[in-house]
Amino acid sequence: MNIERTTNNQIVITVSSSVDSFGLQRIIDYVKYLEATSKSKAKQSDVDKLADEVNASWWTKNRKRFIK
């Protein structure tokens, strides 16, 4: 594995093709999450509250599909 910082402020990571692609994709997804939330001022409690609201709304709309 090789990690280098480029002159245009990017990090290049080179890995062997023998690396498990599923695990590598999970790492890439996590890095994307870190990049997307790097400037967020949201508190974890706010994020948790929003997630609960979304889940409750989804369940209200979809409960008939699961309970007959």
PDB file of N, CA, C and O in Angstrom:
ATOM      1  N   MET A   1       0.853  -1.165   0.000  1.00  0.00           N
ATOM      2  CA  MET A   1       0.000   0.000   0.000  1.00  0.00           C
ATOM      3  C   MET A   1       0.899   1.227   0.000  1.00  0.00           C
ATOM      4  O   MET A   1       1.941   1.254   0.654  1.00  0.00           O
ATOM      5  N   ASN A   2       0.476   2.239  -0.744  1.00  0.00           N
ATOM      6  CA  ASN A   2       1.225   3.478  -0.837  1.00  0.00           C
ATOM      7  C   ASN A   2       0.264   4.644  -0.629  1.00  0.00           C
ATOM      8  O   ASN A   2      -0.799   4.695  -1.247  1.00  0.00           O
ATOM      9  N   ILE A   3       0.638   5.580   0.242  1.00  0.00           N
ATOM     10  CA  ILE A   3      -0.175   6.768   0.511  1.00  0.00           C
ATOM     11  C   ILE A   3       0.684   7.992   0.245  1.00  0.00           C
ATOM     12  O   ILE A   3       1.791   8.111   0.772  1.00  0.00           O
ATOM     13  N   GLU A   4       0.168   8.905  -0.580  1.00  0.00           N
ATOM     14  CA  GLU A   4       0.929  10.124  -0.864  1.00  0.00           C
ATOM     15  C   GLU A   4       0.001  11.329  -0.962  1.00  0.00           C
ATOM     16  O   GLU A   4      -1.146  11.210  -1.393  1.00  0.00           O
ATOM     17  N   ARG A   5       0.500  12.466  -0.565  1.00  0.00           N
ATOM     18  CA  ARG A   5      -0.240  13.724  -0.696  1.00  0.00           C
ATOM     19  C   ARG A   5       0.259  14.414  -1.952  1.00  0.00           C
ATOM     20  O   ARG A   5       1.466  14.579  -2.134  1.00  0.00           O
ATOM     21  N   THR A   6      -0.659  14.820  -2.821  1.00  0.00           N
ATOM     22  CA  THR A   6      -0.279  15.463  -4.076  1.00  0.00           C
ATOM     23  C   THR A   6      -0.146  16.966  -3.883  1.00  0.00           C
ATOM     24  O   THR A   6      -0.509  17.503  -2.836  1.00  0.00           O
ATOM     25  N   THR A   7       0.369  17.630  -4.888  1.00  0.00           N
ATOM     26  CA  THR A   7       0.564  19.078  -4.817  1.00  0.00           C
ATOM     27  C   THR A   7      -0.747  19.847  -4.861  1.00  0.00           C
ATOM     28  O   THR A   7      -0.792  21.009  -4.457  1.00  0.00           O
ATOM     29  N   ASN A   8      -1.820  19.217  -5.346  1.00  0.00           N
ATOM     30  CA  ASN A   8      -3.122  19.909  -5.397  1.00  0.00           C
ATOM     31  C   ASN A   8      -4.008  19.522  -4.210  1.00  0.00           C
ATOM     32  O   ASN A   8      -5.234  19.493  -4.318  1.00  0.00           O
ATOM     33  N   ASN A   9      -3.360  19.224  -3.068  1.00  0.00           N
ATOM     34  CA  ASN A   9      -4.041  18.986  -1.793  1.00  0.00           C
ATOM     35  C   ASN A   9      -4.989  17.789  -1.828  1.00  0.00           C
ATOM     36  O   ASN A   9      -6.086  17.842  -1.271  1.00  0.00           O
ATOM     37  N   GLN A  10      -4.569  16.731  -2.473  1.00  0.00           N
ATOM     38  CA  GLN A  10      -5.320  15.478  -2.474  1.00  0.00           C
ATOM     39  C   GLN A  10      -4.432  14.382  -1.911  1.00  0.00           C
ATOM     40  O   GLN A  10      -3.208  14.507  -1.891  1.00  0.00           O
ATOM     41  N   ILE A  11      -5.061  13.312  -1.455  1.00  0.00           N
ATOM     42  CA  ILE A  11      -4.326  12.151  -0.969  1.00  0.00           C
ATOM     43  C   ILE A  11      -4.612  10.995  -1.914  1.00  0.00           C
ATOM     44  O   ILE A  11      -5.770  10.688  -2.198  1.00  0.00           O
ATOM     45  N   VAL A  12      -3.568  10.361  -2.395  1.00  0.00           N
ATOM     46  CA  VAL A  12      -3.701   9.227  -3.307  1.00  0.00           C
ATOM     47  C   VAL A  12      -3.283   7.973  -2.550  1.00  0.00           C
ATOM     48  O   VAL A  12      -2.185   7.906  -1.999  1.00  0.00           O
ATOM     49  N   ILE A  13      -4.172   6.979  -2.528  1.00  0.00           N
ATOM     50  CA  ILE A  13      -3.894   5.706  -1.864  1.00  0.00           C
ATOM     51  C   ILE A  13      -3.904   4.614  -2.923  1.00  0.00           C
ATOM     52  O   ILE A  13      -4.888   4.452  -3.645  1.00  0.00           O
ATOM     53  N   THR A  14      -2.828   3.879  -3.014  1.00  0.00           N
ATOM     54  CA  THR A  14      -2.712   2.785  -3.971  1.00  0.00           C
ATOM     55  C   THR A  14      -2.653   1.482  -3.187  1.00  0.00           C
ATOM     56  O   THR A  14      -1.825   1.319  -2.292  1.00  0.00           O
ATOM     57  N   VAL A  15      -3.552   0.548  -3.540  1.00  0.00           N
ATOM     58  CA  VAL A  15      -3.578  -0.753  -2.853  1.00  0.00           C
ATOM     59  C   VAL A  15      -3.468  -1.872  -3.872  1.00  0.00           C
ATOM     60  O   VAL A  15      -3.765  -1.693  -5.053  1.00  0.00           O
ATOM     61  N   SER A  16      -3.046  -3.004  -3.404  1.00  0.00           N
ATOM     62  CA  SER A  16      -2.916  -4.181  -4.251  1.00  0.00           C
ATOM     63  C   SER A  16      -4.291  -4.652  -4.715  1.00  0.00           C
ATOM     64  O   SER A  16      -5.279  -4.490  -3.999  1.00  0.00           O
ATOM     65  N   SER A  17      -4.354  -5.226  -5.895  1.00  0.00           N
ATOM     66  CA  SER A  17      -5.628  -5.740  -6.411  1.00  0.00           C
ATOM     67  C   SER A  17      -6.127  -6.941  -5.617  1.00  0.00           C
ATOM     68  O   SER A  17      -7.267  -7.369  -5.800  1.00  0.00           O
ATOM     69  N   SER A  18      -5.301  -7.484  -4.749  1.00  0.00           N
ATOM     70  CA  SER A  18      -5.728  -8.632  -3.943  1.00  0.00           C
ATOM     71  C   SER A  18      -6.553  -8.221  -2.722  1.00  0.00           C
ATOM     72  O   SER A  18      -7.064  -9.081  -2.004  1.00  0.00           O
ATOM     73  N   VAL A  19      -6.685  -6.921  -2.484  1.00  0.00           N
ATOM     74  CA  VAL A  19      -7.472  -6.428  -1.357  1.00  0.00           C
ATOM     75  C   VAL A  19      -8.945  -6.710  -1.610  1.00  0.00           C
ATOM     76  O   VAL A  19      -9.442  -6.516  -2.719  1.00  0.00           O
ATOM     77  N   ASP A  20      -9.639  -7.170  -0.573  1.00  0.00           N
ATOM     78  CA  ASP A  20     -11.070  -7.477  -0.657  1.00  0.00           C
ATOM     79  C   ASP A  20     -11.860  -6.235  -1.079  1.00  0.00           C
ATOM     80  O   ASP A  20     -11.826  -5.219  -0.386  1.00  0.00           O
ATOM     81  N   SER A  21     -12.561  -6.309  -2.196  1.00  0.00           N
ATOM     82  CA  SER A  21     -13.256  -5.132  -2.723  1.00  0.00           C
ATOM     83  C   SER A  21     -14.432  -4.708  -1.846  1.00  0.00           C
ATOM     84  O   SER A  21     -14.745  -3.519  -1.781  1.00  0.00           O
ATOM     85  N   PHE A  22     -15.088  -5.650  -1.172  1.00  0.00           N
ATOM     86  CA  PHE A  22     -16.208  -5.288  -0.299  1.00  0.00           C
ATOM     87  C   PHE A  22     -15.705  -4.445   0.877  1.00  0.00           C
ATOM     88  O   PHE A  22     -16.281  -3.404   1.192  1.00  0.00           O
ATOM     89  N   GLY A  23     -14.638  -4.897   1.516  1.00  0.00           N
ATOM     90  CA  GLY A  23     -14.068  -4.148   2.629  1.00  0.00           C
ATOM     91  C   GLY A  23     -13.547  -2.800   2.188  1.00  0.00           C
ATOM     92  O   GLY A  23     -13.713  -1.803   2.891  1.00  0.00           O
ATOM     93  N   LEU A  24     -12.923  -2.765   1.036  1.00  0.00           N
ATOM     94  CA  LEU A  24     -12.402  -1.514   0.495  1.00  0.00           C
ATOM     95  C   LEU A  24     -13.540  -0.530   0.213  1.00  0.00           C
ATOM     96  O   LEU A  24     -13.400   0.667   0.464  1.00  0.00           O
ATOM     97  N   GLN A  25     -14.658  -1.025  -0.304  1.00  0.00           N
ATOM     98  CA  GLN A  25     -15.805  -0.149  -0.574  1.00  0.00           C
ATOM     99  C   GLN A  25     -16.347   0.430   0.719  1.00  0.00           C
ATOM    100  O   GLN A  25     -16.759   1.590   0.745  1.00  0.00           O
ATOM    101  N   ARG A  26     -16.358  -0.349   1.793  1.00  0.00           N
ATOM    102  CA  ARG A  26     -16.818   0.174   3.085  1.00  0.00           C
ATOM    103  C   ARG A  26     -15.911   1.292   3.576  1.00  0.00           C
ATOM    104  O   ARG A  26     -16.386   2.289   4.121  1.00  0.00           O
ATOM    105  N   ILE A  27     -14.612   1.128   3.383  1.00  0.00           N
ATOM    106  CA  ILE A  27     -13.669   2.167   3.775  1.00  0.00           C
ATOM    107  C   ILE A  27     -13.892   3.425   2.939  1.00  0.00           C
ATOM    108  O   ILE A  27     -13.880   4.535   3.471  1.00  0.00           O
ATOM    109  N   ILE A  28     -14.093   3.256   1.637  1.00  0.00           N
ATOM    110  CA  ILE A  28     -14.337   4.399   0.747  1.00  0.00           C
ATOM    111  C   ILE A  28     -15.618   5.123   1.156  1.00  0.00           C
ATOM    112  O   ILE A  28     -15.655   6.353   1.179  1.00  0.00           O
ATOM    113  N   ASP A  29     -16.665   4.368   1.477  1.00  0.00           N
ATOM    114  CA  ASP A  29     -17.918   4.979   1.918  1.00  0.00           C
ATOM    115  C   ASP A  29     -17.710   5.796   3.191  1.00  0.00           C
ATOM    116  O   ASP A  29     -18.266   6.885   3.335  1.00  0.00           O
ATOM    117  N   TYR A  30     -16.909   5.268   4.106  1.00  0.00           N
ATOM    118  CA  TYR A  30     -16.635   5.988   5.352  1.00  0.00           C
ATOM    119  C   TYR A  30     -15.857   7.269   5.079  1.00  0.00           C
ATOM    120  O   TYR A  30     -16.145   8.304   5.681  1.00  0.00           O
ATOM    121  N   VAL A  31     -14.887   7.216   4.190  1.00  0.00           N
ATOM    122  CA  VAL A  31     -14.112   8.408   3.846  1.00  0.00           C
ATOM    123  C   VAL A  31     -15.010   9.450   3.168  1.00  0.00           C
ATOM    124  O   VAL A  31     -14.863  10.647   3.415  1.00  0.00           O
ATOM    125  N   LYS A  32     -15.931   9.001   2.322  1.00  0.00           N
ATOM    126  CA  LYS A  32     -16.894   9.929   1.709  1.00  0.00           C
ATOM    127  C   LYS A  32     -17.751  10.598   2.774  1.00  0.00           C
ATOM    128  O   LYS A  32     -18.031  11.794   2.695  1.00  0.00           O
ATOM    129  N   TYR A  33     -18.165   9.820   3.772  1.00  0.00           N
ATOM    130  CA  TYR A  33     -18.955  10.359   4.888  1.00  0.00           C
ATOM    131  C   TYR A  33     -18.138  11.427   5.631  1.00  0.00           C
ATOM    132  O   TYR A  33     -18.649  12.507   5.927  1.00  0.00           O
ATOM    133  N   LEU A  34     -16.870  11.122   5.930  1.00  0.00           N
ATOM    134  CA  LEU A  34     -16.015  12.089   6.623  1.00  0.00           C
ATOM    135  C   LEU A  34     -15.868  13.370   5.813  1.00  0.00           C
ATOM    136  O   LEU A  34     -15.905  14.470   6.365  1.00  0.00           O
ATOM    137  N   GLU A  35     -15.701  13.224   4.512  1.00  0.00           N
ATOM    138  CA  GLU A  35     -15.555  14.380   3.635  1.00  0.00           C
ATOM    139  C   GLU A  35     -16.844  15.206   3.597  1.00  0.00           C
ATOM    140  O   GLU A  35     -16.802  16.436   3.647  1.00  0.00           O
ATOM    141  N   ALA A  36     -17.979  14.527   3.510  1.00  0.00           N
ATOM    142  CA  ALA A  36     -19.272  15.223   3.412  1.00  0.00           C
ATOM    143  C   ALA A  36     -19.644  15.934   4.709  1.00  0.00           C
ATOM    144  O   ALA A  36     -20.327  16.958   4.679  1.00  0.00           O
ATOM    145  N   THR A  37     -19.204  15.406   5.838  1.00  0.00           N
ATOM    146  CA  THR A  37     -19.599  15.984   7.120  1.00  0.00           C
ATOM    147  C   THR A  37     -18.495  16.803   7.775  1.00  0.00           C
ATOM    148  O   THR A  37     -18.648  17.243   8.915  1.00  0.00           O
ATOM    149  N   SER A  38     -17.402  17.010   7.085  1.00  0.00           N
ATOM    150  CA  SER A  38     -16.248  17.676   7.696  1.00  0.00           C
ATOM    151  C   SER A  38     -16.544  19.104   8.157  1.00  0.00           C
ATOM    152  O   SER A  38     -15.928  19.578   9.112  1.00  0.00           O
ATOM    153  N   LYS A  39     -17.455  19.781   7.510  1.00  0.00           N
ATOM    154  CA  LYS A  39     -17.757  21.169   7.882  1.00  0.00           C
ATOM    155  C   LYS A  39     -19.106  21.314   8.571  1.00  0.00           C
ATOM    156  O   LYS A  39     -19.594  22.425   8.778  1.00  0.00           O
ATOM    157  N   SER A  40     -19.699  20.189   8.919  1.00  0.00           N
ATOM    158  CA  SER A  40     -21.005  20.207   9.566  1.00  0.00           C
ATOM    159  C   SER A  40     -20.903  20.712  10.998  1.00  0.00           C
ATOM    160  O   SER A  40     -19.949  20.400  11.712  1.00  0.00           O
ATOM    161  N   LYS A  41     -21.881  21.484  11.402  1.00  0.00           N
ATOM    162  CA  LYS A  41     -21.940  21.976  12.775  1.00  0.00           C
ATOM    163  C   LYS A  41     -23.032  21.256  13.566  1.00  0.00           C
ATOM    164  O   LYS A  41     -23.331  21.619  14.704  1.00  0.00           O
ATOM    165  N   ALA A  42     -23.617  20.236  12.949  1.00  0.00           N
ATOM    166  CA  ALA A  42     -24.693  19.488  13.601  1.00  0.00           C
ATOM    167  C   ALA A  42     -24.148  18.677  14.767  1.00  0.00           C
ATOM    168  O   ALA A  42     -23.037  18.150  14.705  1.00  0.00           O
ATOM    169  N   LYS A  43     -24.931  18.584  15.816  1.00  0.00           N
ATOM    170  CA  LYS A  43     -24.567  17.756  16.965  1.00  0.00           C
ATOM    171  C   LYS A  43     -25.130  16.356  16.734  1.00  0.00           C
ATOM    172  O   LYS A  43     -26.131  16.191  16.035  1.00  0.00           O
ATOM    173  N   GLN A  44     -24.495  15.367  17.313  1.00  0.00           N
ATOM    174  CA  GLN A  44     -24.956  13.992  17.148  1.00  0.00           C
ATOM    175  C   GLN A  44     -26.395  13.833  17.646  1.00  0.00           C
ATOM    176  O   GLN A  44     -27.172  13.078  17.061  1.00  0.00           O
ATOM    177  N   SER A  45     -26.750  14.537  18.717  1.00  0.00           N
ATOM    178  CA  SER A  45     -28.114  14.439  19.234  1.00  0.00           C
ATOM    179  C   SER A  45     -29.126  14.972  18.217  1.00  0.00           C
ATOM    180  O   SER A  45     -30.234  14.444  18.122  1.00  0.00           O
ATOM    181  N   ASP A  46     -28.764  16.007  17.459  1.00  0.00           N
ATOM    182  CA  ASP A  46     -29.646  16.538  16.413  1.00  0.00           C
ATOM    183  C   ASP A  46     -29.799  15.533  15.275  1.00  0.00           C
ATOM    184  O   ASP A  46     -30.892  15.343  14.742  1.00  0.00           O
ATOM    185  N   VAL A  47     -28.698  14.900  14.914  1.00  0.00           N
ATOM    186  CA  VAL A  47     -28.727  13.900  13.850  1.00  0.00           C
ATOM    187  C   VAL A  47     -29.588  12.716  14.272  1.00  0.00           C
ATOM    188  O   VAL A  47     -30.384  12.212  13.480  1.00  0.00           O
ATOM    189  N   ASP A  48     -29.432  12.271  15.513  1.00  0.00           N
ATOM    190  CA  ASP A  48     -30.228  11.151  16.025  1.00  0.00           C
ATOM    191  C   ASP A  48     -31.719  11.485  16.032  1.00  0.00           C
ATOM    192  O   ASP A  48     -32.548  10.647  15.677  1.00  0.00           O
ATOM    193  N   LYS A  49     -32.054  12.704  16.433  1.00  0.00           N
ATOM    194  CA  LYS A  49     -33.459  13.126  16.461  1.00  0.00           C
ATOM    195  C   LYS A  49     -34.048  13.136  15.047  1.00  0.00           C
ATOM    196  O   LYS A  49     -35.167  12.669  14.836  1.00  0.00           O
ATOM    197  N   LEU A  50     -33.301  13.665  14.091  1.00  0.00           N
ATOM    198  CA  LEU A  50     -33.764  13.689  12.703  1.00  0.00           C
ATOM    199  C   LEU A  50     -33.952  12.269  12.173  1.00  0.00           C
ATOM    200  O   LEU A  50     -34.942  11.985  11.498  1.00  0.00           O
ATOM    201  N   ALA A  51     -33.011  11.380  12.473  1.00  0.00           N
ATOM    202  CA  ALA A  51     -33.117   9.989  12.029  1.00  0.00           C
ATOM    203  C   ALA A  51     -34.356   9.330  12.618  1.00  0.00           C
ATOM    204  O   ALA A  51     -35.045   8.585  11.922  1.00  0.00           O
ATOM    205  N   ASP A  52     -34.650   9.591  13.884  1.00  0.00           N
ATOM    206  CA  ASP A  52     -35.853   9.030  14.511  1.00  0.00           C
ATOM    207  C   ASP A  52     -37.116   9.535  13.824  1.00  0.00           C
ATOM    208  O   ASP A  52     -38.052   8.769  13.598  1.00  0.00           O
ATOM    209  N   GLU A  53     -37.142  10.827  13.491  1.00  0.00           N
ATOM    210  CA  GLU A  53     -38.302  11.404  12.805  1.00  0.00           C
ATOM    211  C   GLU A  53     -38.493  10.785  11.424  1.00  0.00           C
ATOM    212  O   GLU A  53     -39.617  10.467  11.035  1.00  0.00           O
ATOM    213  N   VAL A  54     -37.411  10.617  10.693  1.00  0.00           N
ATOM    214  CA  VAL A  54     -37.486  10.025   9.353  1.00  0.00           C
ATOM    215  C   VAL A  54     -37.966   8.580   9.448  1.00  0.00           C
ATOM    216  O   VAL A  54     -38.828   8.160   8.675  1.00  0.00           O
ATOM    217  N   ASN A  55     -37.418   7.824  10.384  1.00  0.00           N
ATOM    218  CA  ASN A  55     -37.819   6.424  10.547  1.00  0.00           C
ATOM    219  C   ASN A  55     -39.291   6.309  10.933  1.00  0.00           C
ATOM    220  O   ASN A  55     -39.997   5.440  10.420  1.00  0.00           O
ATOM    221  N   ALA A  56     -39.756   7.166  11.821  1.00  0.00           N
ATOM    222  CA  ALA A  56     -41.160   7.145  12.233  1.00  0.00           C
ATOM    223  C   ALA A  56     -42.070   7.474  11.058  1.00  0.00           C
ATOM    224  O   ALA A  56     -43.109   6.841  10.870  1.00  0.00           O
ATOM    225  N   SER A  57     -41.675   8.464  10.271  1.00  0.00           N
ATOM    226  CA  SER A  57     -42.458   8.843   9.102  1.00  0.00           C
ATOM    227  C   SER A  57     -42.503   7.700   8.089  1.00  0.00           C
ATOM    228  O   SER A  57     -43.555   7.401   7.525  1.00  0.00           O
ATOM    229  N   TRP A  58     -41.353   7.067   7.865  1.00  0.00           N
ATOM    230  CA  TRP A  58     -41.296   5.955   6.920  1.00  0.00           C
ATOM    231  C   TRP A  58     -42.201   4.825   7.396  1.00  0.00           C
ATOM    232  O   TRP A  58     -42.937   4.245   6.599  1.00  0.00           O
ATOM    233  N   TRP A  59     -42.153   4.508   8.684  1.00  0.00           N
ATOM    234  CA  TRP A  59     -42.964   3.405   9.216  1.00  0.00           C
ATOM    235  C   TRP A  59     -44.448   3.710   9.071  1.00  0.00           C
ATOM    236  O   TRP A  59     -45.234   2.825   8.731  1.00  0.00           O
ATOM    237  N   THR A  60     -44.834   4.944   9.323  1.00  0.00           N
ATOM    238  CA  THR A  60     -46.245   5.332   9.178  1.00  0.00           C
ATOM    239  C   THR A  60     -46.714   5.117   7.744  1.00  0.00           C
ATOM    240  O   THR A  60     -47.824   4.631   7.523  1.00  0.00           O
ATOM    241  N   LYS A  61     -45.890   5.470   6.776  1.00  0.00           N
ATOM    242  CA  LYS A  61     -46.256   5.329   5.365  1.00  0.00           C
ATOM    243  C   LYS A  61     -46.202   3.887   4.865  1.00  0.00           C
ATOM    244  O   LYS A  61     -46.906   3.545   3.915  1.00  0.00           O
ATOM    245  N   ASN A  62     -45.391   3.046   5.475  1.00  0.00           N
ATOM    246  CA  ASN A  62     -45.156   1.708   4.947  1.00  0.00           C
ATOM    247  C   ASN A  62     -45.643   0.558   5.816  1.00  0.00           C
ATOM    248  O   ASN A  62     -45.486  -0.605   5.442  1.00  0.00           O
ATOM    249  N   ARG A  63     -46.224   0.857   6.958  1.00  0.00           N
ATOM    250  CA  ARG A  63     -46.621  -0.201   7.889  1.00  0.00           C
ATOM    251  C   ARG A  63     -47.598  -1.194   7.261  1.00  0.00           C
ATOM    252  O   ARG A  63     -47.549  -2.383   7.577  1.00  0.00           O
ATOM    253  N   LYS A  64     -48.478  -0.731   6.384  1.00  0.00           N
ATOM    254  CA  LYS A  64     -49.475  -1.634   5.742  1.00  0.00           C
ATOM    255  C   LYS A  64     -48.788  -2.702   4.901  1.00  0.00           C
ATOM    256  O   LYS A  64     -49.347  -3.780   4.700  1.00  0.00           O
ATOM    257  N   ARG A  65     -47.595  -2.422   4.409  1.00  0.00           N
ATOM    258  CA  ARG A  65     -46.867  -3.404   3.593  1.00  0.00           C
ATOM    259  C   ARG A  65     -46.368  -4.567   4.436  1.00  0.00           C
ATOM    260  O   ARG A  65     -46.126  -5.651   3.905  1.00  0.00           O
ATOM    261  N   PHE A  66     -46.210  -4.364   5.736  1.00  0.00           N
ATOM    262  CA  PHE A  66     -45.619  -5.375   6.603  1.00  0.00           C
ATOM    263  C   PHE A  66     -46.613  -6.005   7.573  1.00  0.00           C
ATOM    264  O   PHE A  66     -46.442  -7.155   7.980  1.00  0.00           O
ATOM    265  N   ILE A  67     -47.634  -5.269   7.938  1.00  0.00           N
ATOM    266  CA  ILE A  67     -48.628  -5.776   8.885  1.00  0.00           C
ATOM    267  C   ILE A  67     -49.969  -5.873   8.167  1.00  0.00           C
ATOM    268  O   ILE A  67     -50.482  -4.888   7.637  1.00  0.00           O
ATOM    269  N   LYS A  68     -50.520  -7.075   8.163  1.00  0.00           N
ATOM    270  CA  LYS A  68     -51.792  -7.262   7.449  1.00  0.00           C
ATOM    271  C   LYS A  68     -52.893  -7.626   8.390  1.00  0.00           C
ATOM    272  O   LYS A  68     -54.030  -7.821   7.963  1.00  0.00           O
TER     273      LYS A  68
END
